Amino acid sequence: MRKKILMLCSVWHGNYIDCLLRGIRKRIENEEVEVHVFMVYDALSDSEFLMKEQEIFELADISNYDGVLVAVNSVGNVALVEEKLREYRKSGKKILSIDQKYEGASFAGIDNYQIFYEMVEHMVTEHDCKVFNYLGGPAEHEENKERYRAFCECLQKHGIPVDEKRVCHKSFLNSDGIAAYEEWKAEGLHLPDVVMCANDYMALGYLSAAEADGYQPPIDYRIAGFDNFEEGQFYSPSLTSVNRNWEKLGYDSIDKLLQLGEGTVEMGEFFSPGKLALNESCGCGLDKRDVRKDLQNVYREKRYEERLEVRQRMNRELLCSSGSIEELQKNLHESYNLLGGMDMVLCLEGHLFWDNYDPDAEGGKTMVAVSLNGRKELTTSDFFAPHELLQGTDDKVIVYTSLHFGSDSYGFCIAVHQDNFLQNNFYRTFKDTMGLALENIRQREELRRVNQRLQELYVQDPLTGLYNRSGYVTFAEEYFTKHCGEVFLAYVDVDNLKVINDNYDHSMGDKAIIGVARAIREVFAGDNIHVRMGGDEFLVLGGYLTDEELLHKAEEIREYLENYSDEEELPFVLRASVGHVNNSDAEESLEALVKRADDKMYEVKQKRKTKSIR
């Protein structure tokens, strides 16, 4: 039986998660194992966007899985993930966390202390640096704590004091690098021998801020990052950093989790190797400067053009041209191609886009899968059998992400991971554009429902739910014109309604009117037009019936009203007079037909003695 692994992850850099998942795919390529990745974006923020993103973590049901991988290397999700891991530990499932340590979970990652110590020592021994600035992530972040500890202890070994004014802890963002430069600049501390940054984003922000002031490494200062992002490698000057070998880390992580499940290794910490990437920003590899600058320009231009094309085409095909889920479904094929032929399915909240779904129905099918293959109603168990929803794929790494816009959630997307899945933010572009498209469709659907309700109120009698006179003009005349010469018309009048109102008050009169309306709807069921013409008068228009059939209908109305009187415990027997005619003359008008039926009804009323009042 195939094992299933649950993976929670946050995308703080697309290449990081992409490489992890490629490594995981390689390890399980020949194994009976599949990994379901529940993924969020903007993990470092506390925005409304993140709150909606995190809902995907609530979807995961641990009972469906044999083990858990965690790759939430960001402060924004720590509390939520710790809560989920407490739940998972109770199930007895093995848990392994990548790059972030959690209680009760094994750990896999780079030795942050050792590799950062090597970087600091390189600056001291190879470049004779004496004055150091440290730009870190959040002070309580596990990885940042290890890097800062290595920074302090390496300087201590070499007899270099740590100046607290030259230490700044922020949030790993590019903007943090810019802010740190400005803060140190205000105190005259912005050009030390070297700035040691806890990640590449902050280092690139610092580089750009210093460059705006005319300062460039390694001439005016040196700088190093951590993570070895391609943005830093193609920057000019290229950024000295730490290569974490993420693909190897992904391979090793799933390997250790499987071994933990088999009992062949004990719970603990497992380290994958990293290495220094020594480049121009610290004074190494200066011979590459001209080439790097050319590559940088090509790289930036290529990425910009690719992103622009994908965004424009997706917005045009998904947002602008899709006015309904059906139209959106037709446009999915081209959008999939923009993402390299990616196989995916949208699992949507049915009540937002269709009329026949109740979100409060217990045990009901309230979600719908939409894909190139069509639509399918879903139960909860379908969520965890994605291969039955996708296009026959047997791929082993499946990604789940929330679909939302603002504070509104629409469901989630299930997609097959493939090479470059997260590169250049293409998948995020798809996901965010899909959120916009669904919001657009939801608003149209909501407007349609409002208009439909307004139309119903305009043509509907509020007491009985039958058409009123406006409905008669709108629908009866249209029906008659379409079927002229092949219709019947019954005119119904409540007997003694004035007497009922005078003797028993208007609430009983209302019950009498409601009873007759129900009788008409029950006896003349189907596509017939039912109208309350006003007061105690009703009209039914439908497909041709013989006189004998119409007499039988009148008898059914009498029987229905007698039963209604007993069931409602009315102090009288409710009765109604029915006049009916049929139309075989295509030249006859509807008004003439109504007049004939009204006359017939009056004849019936005059011929019988009404004994409705007890």
N, C-alpha and C positions, 0 to 999 in steps of 0.2 A: 504493500500500500504506500502511495506517495506521501512523504512527509510535507507538512506545510509550516513555513516559518513566517511569523509576523515581524515586520520591520517598521519602526517609527522613525521618521527622519525629518529634518528641517533643512531647507535649501538656503544657506547663507552664501554659497558660491556654487553655480551650476556644475562647474568642472569637478568639484570635490565629490558631490553625490554621484555624478555620472561615472567617475572613475571607480568609486566604491562599488557601484552596481555592476560595472563591467567585470571587476574582479570577482564579485559574487557569482555572476553568470558563468565565468570560466570554471570556478570550483565545482558548481553543481551541474555542469554540462552533461556529464555521463551518470548523474545520480537521479534517483527517484525523489527529487526534492523540488518544491517551488516556493518562491518568496513573494509575499504580498506586502508591498511598500506603501504605507500610509504617510503621505508627504505634505508638508506645509511650506509656504513661502513667508518671507518677512519675519523670520523667527526672532530677530533681535528687537523688534518693536513691540509696543503695547497698544497698537492702533486697533480700531474697529475691524480693519481688514484682517489682522492676525486673529482676532477673536473668532471671526467666521471661518478662517482657515483651520483653526484648531479643532473645529467640530468633526473633522475627518477622523481624529484620534478616537472619538467616542463611538464611531462606527465599528471599530475593530472588536470582535468577540473572541476572547482568548480561548474559549472552549474549542474553537475550530483549528487551533495551532499546536504545534509540538515544541516550539521554542520561540524566543523573542530576541531580535536584534534592535539596538537603539543607536541612532546616529543623530542625536539632537545636541549638537555642539554649539549651543547658544543660550545665553542667560534668560531670554524671554520665555522659554518653555520649561525651565527646570522644575517649577512647582507643579505644573500639570503633569509632566512626565513622571515625577516622583510619585504622584498620586496614582497614575496608571500602573506603575511598577509595583506599588504595594498591592494592588489588585491582582497583578499577574503572579506575584510571589505566592499569594494564597493558593493559587491553582497548582503550585508545585512545578511549574514550567521553568526550564533553564533560561537564564537571561544573560546576554552579553552586550555591553555598551561600548561603542566606538568613540574614543577621544574624550569621553566625559565619564567620570566615576560616579556611580550610584550605589547606595547601600543595598546589599543583597544581590548584586550583579557582578559578573566577571567583567574584566576590562581588557580592551584591545586598543592599541594606539602606539604612537611614537613616544619615545622617552623624551618628553619636553625638556626636562632638566638637563640631560646629558648633551643634547644637540644644541641647545641655546648656550650652554656653558662653552661648548666648542666654538660657537660663533663669537662670543665675547672674547675668548682667549685669542682667536684669530686677529681681532682688532688690536689687542694689546701687543701680541708678539710679532705680527707681520706688519702692522701699520703704526706701531708705537703710539697708540692712542692713550691719552691720559685723562681727558675730560669727556664724560659720558652723559648723555641724556637718555632716559628710559621712557618710552611711550607705550603703555600697556592697555589691555582691555579692562573690563570691570575687575575691581580689586579682589572680589570673592570668586571670580571665575577660576575653575580648577586649573585649566591650562595656563592662564595668565599667572597664577600664583607660582606654578612650577618654573616658568620662564623668568619671573622676577627673582625668585630665590636663586636660580642659577646666575643671574646677572649680579646680584649682591655678593654671592659667595666667590665668584670668579674674581671680581674686583678686590674683594678682601684678600684673596690669596696673593694678588699682585701688589698689595699695599695701596690701592687706590680707594679713597673714601667715596661713599655714595652720598651725593648732595641731594637732599630731599626736594630742594627747589627745582632740581632737574629731573624729577620723577612725576609722571602724569598718568593717571589711570582713567580711561574713557570707555568706549563701547565698540571697538573694532571697526568703526565706519570710516570711510574716506573723509567725511566732514570732520571727524575727530582729529585727523592729521593736520588739516588746515587750522582748526581751532587751537591745537597745541602749539603750532608754529607761532600763531599770533600772540598767544599767552606768553610764551617764552621770549618772543621778540619784545614785548612790552617791558620785560625785565632785563633785556640784553643778554639772554641765555640761548638764543636760537641758532647759534653757530658754534657748537661744541666740536670736539675732534670727531665724534661719531654720535648719531642718533640710533639707538637700538629700538626697533619697533616690534611689537608682539604679533603683528600680521602685515601683509602686503598692502591692504587697503589703506591703513593709516599711514604707511610709508609713502604710498603714492600721493596721498593728500598733502603730506609734508613736502614732498618733492615739488608739487605744483605750486604751493604757496611760496616756497623759497625761490623757485624759478621766476615767479612774478616779481620778486624783488631783485632779480639779477644774480642770485646765488646758485651755483651748480656743483654737485659732487663729481669727483672727489677733490676738486680744487679748493672749495670754500669749507667743506665739511664732508664727512662720510655718513652713509646711512645704510641700514640693513632691515629687511622685513622678515616675514615668516609665512610660508605656504607655497612659495614659488609659483604664483599665478602667472599665466601666460601674459596678462596685461603688464606685469612687472618685467618679464623677460623681453618683451618687445618695446618697452619704454626706452627713451634715450635720455640719460644713460640707463643701461639695463640694471635692474635691481638685484643686489646681493640678497639672498634669501635662503630658506631651508626647504629642500625638496622632501616632501613627506611620503612620496611613493604611495599615493592613495589606492591605486589599483591593487597593489600587493596587500595593502591593508584590508581592502574588501575581501580578497581571496582568503587571507589568514583569519579574518573575523568569522566568516561563515564556517570555515574549516574547524575552528576551535569550538564554535557553538554546537556543531554536529558531534564532535568528540565529547563535549560535555553531556550531550543527550545520550550518547552511547556508554558513558561512564569510563571512557579510556583516559580522560584527563580530569583533574580536580579543578574546582572553582578557583580563580586567581587572576593575576595580571599577565597579559601576553603582549610583548612589544614587537613592533615591526621596525626595520631599520629606516633611518632617514639620513640625508647627507647634505652638506653645505653646497649651495649653488653660488659660487663666488664670481661676481660680475663687476661691472664698471662702477657702480655707486660706492664701492669701498676702495676702488683703485686697482682691482684685479680685472684682467681681460680688456685693458684699454685699447688694444689693437683692433677690437671689434666695433669701435664707436661708429665709424662711417656706415658700415654695413647695417648695424643695428638701427641707425636713424632712418635709413631707407626702408628697412623692413617694418619699422614702426609706422611709417606713413602708409605703406601698402596695407598693413594689418588693420589700421584704424579705418581706412577708406573701405576696405572689403567688408569688415564687420558692419559698418554703418549702412552700406548699400544692402547687404543681406537682410538686416533687421528692418530697414525701411520697406523693402519689397514685401517681406512677409507680413508686416503690420498693415500695409496698404491693401494687400490682396485679401487678407483675413477680414479686415474691417469692411471691405466692399462686399465680400461674398457671404460673410456670416451676419454682420450687423445691418448693413444698409439694405440688402436684398431679401432678407428673411423676415417675413411678416407673420409667420406661423411656424410651429414645430415641423409641420409637413414640408414647408419650404426649406427650413433649416436642414432637415434630413437630406434633402436633395443636394444641398451644398456641401455636405460633409466630405464627399469624395475628394473634391479638389483641395479642401483644407487638409485632409489626411496626406495628400501628395506633397503639400508644402512642408510637411513635417517628415518627409522621407517615406511615405507609405505606411505611416504608423497605424496600427490596429487599435481601435478604441470604441467604447460605448458610453453614452450618456445615460445616467440613471436619475430620472427627474421625479420631483414631487408631482404626482398626478393631478391633485386638485388645483394646482396653479395654472395648468395649461389645458385641462379637459374638464367637462362638466360632471362626469359620472364617477368621481373619486371622492371619498369622504376621509379626510385625514384623521378623524376621530373614530372611525369604524374599527371595532376590536377584531383583530385577526384578519382584517381585510387587506387586499392588495392595493396599496396606496401609491406605489412607485411604478414607473414605467421605464423600461430600457429602450433607448432609441439608438439605432446604429444603421449602417448601410444595409443590413439585412431586414430592417423593418422595425416593428415595435413589439414589445413583450411585457406583459404584466409581471411584477416581481413580488416574491416573498423574501423575507429576511435571509433565508438559507441560500437564495440565488446570489447574494452579494459575495459569498465566499466560494462560489463555484464559477469564477469568471470565464473559464474556457467555454462554458455553455452559452455565454452571452456574446463572446467575441467571434470572429469569423473562422472558427475551426482551428485556431492557433493552439499550439501546445508549448508556447514559450513559457519559461520558468520564472521570469521576473515580471510581475504585474504591479502597476503603480495606481494608487487610489488618491485622488485629490478632490477638494471641495469645489463646487461651482456656486458662486455667490456674487452679489453686487451690493455694495453698501452694507446695510444691515439685513438684507434679504438673502436667504439660502434657497437654492433651487434643486439641490441634490449633489451628485458627485460624478466624477469621470473615472472610468477604469481604462487603463491604457497599457499596452505592451512596451516594456523598456527595450530600446535598441541603441546602437552606437550613436553618440551625439544627441541623445534624447533631450538633454538639458543644455546643450551648447548654445551660445548666443541668445539665450532666453527665448528660443523659438517656442518651446512648450508653454512657457509662462505666457508668452504673447497669445498663443492659442487659448489657454485657459482663461485669461483675463478678458479677451475679446469675446469668448463664449459667454462669460458672465454678462457682458454688455448686451450681447445678442438676446440672451434669455430674459434680461430685464426689459428690453424693447418688446419682445414677444409677450411677456407677462402683462406689461402695461396695455398693449393692444387687446389682449384677451380680457383684461379687467374692464377696459372701455367697452368692449363688445358686450360683456355681461351687463354693465350698467345701462347701456343703450337698449339691450334686450328687455331689461326689467322696466325701464321707462316706457318702452313700447307696450309691454304687458299691462302696465298701470293705465296707459292711455286707452287701451282697447278692452280692458278687463273690468267686469263688475266686481267691486271689492267684497260684496256680501256672498256671492255664489261662486265666483271664479269663472263664470261663463263670460263670453264676449258681451260687451255693452253695445250701445247704438253705434259708437265709433268703430267697434270691431265688426258690427254688422255691415257698415259701409265699406270697411276695408276688405273683409274676408268673404262675406256672404255674396256680395256683388261679383267679386272675382270668381268665386266658385260657380255661381249661376252662369256667368258669361262663358266659362270654360265648358260647362256640362249642360247648357241650355237644351231642353227637349228630352233630357234623361234624368230628371230630378223629382224628388218628392218634397213637400213642405208641410210640416205639422205646426199648428198654432195652438198653444196651450195657455189656459187661463186658470189661476187658482180660484176655486169656488169659495165665495163668502169671505174674502180676505178682510173686507171692511168690518164685517160682523165679528171676526176673530180679533181684530185690533181693538174694537170698541169694548168687547166683553172680557178679553184676556190680556190686554195691553200689547204694545208693539213688539215686545220680545217674542211673544208667541207668534205674532205675524211674521217676524223674521224667521222663526223656525219653520213656519209653513212654506215660506219662499225657498228656504234652503232645502227642505224636503222635496219640493217639486223639481228644483234644479238637480238634485242627486238622482231623482227618478229619471229625468230626461237623459242625464249623462250615462246612467246605467243601461237603460232600455235602448237608447240610440247610441250605443258605443261605436267606436271606430273613428273614421275620418270625417264624420258628420260635423256640421257647423252648429254649435249650440249658443243661443243668444237670449239674454234677458233684455227684452225690448223696453222694459220699464215697468215699475209697479208690480202688478201681478201677471204680466203677460210675457210669454216665452215663445221662442221660435226655433225650430229645428229644420235644417236644410241638408239633404243628402242624396245619394245615388238612388235612382228610380226604384220604388217599391210598389207592388200592386195594392189595390184597395183592401183585399183580404189580409195582406201582410201588415198594412197600416192599422186595420181594425185590431189585429192581434197585438200590435205594439201599444195601442190605447188601453187594451185590457191589462197588459203587463204593467203599465203605469198605475192603473187603479190598484192592482195587487201590491205593488211596491209601496204605494202611499198608505195602504191599510197596515202593512207590516211596520212601516216607519212610525205611524201613529202609536202602535203598541210599544215599540222599542223605546221611543222617546217619552212614553207615558203622557201623550197629549190629552188634554181634556175634551177633545173632539176628534172625529175621524176626518183626516185630511183628504180632500178630493180635488180633482181638477177636470176641466172640460177640454177635450182635444178635438180640434178640427183638422182634417188632413186632406190634401189634394196631391195629385201628381201632374207632371208637366210633360206633354208630348208634342207641344206646339212650339217650334223653335222661334216663332215670331212673338210669343208672349213675353212680356217684361216681368222682371222680378216683382215690381210693385203690384202688377195685376195678379200674380200668383199669391202674394201675401194677402191681398184683398179677398181672393176666393177662399183661402184657408181661414181667414178671420171670420168671414161670413159663415163657413161651415161650423167653426167653433161656436159661434153665437146660436146657430140652429141647434146644436147638441145641448147647449146650456138651457135653451128655452124648452126643449122637449122633455128634459128630466127635472124632476123635483129634487133639488139639492137638500140632502139631509146630513150636512157635514157637522152641524153643531149639536152636541148632545144636550 
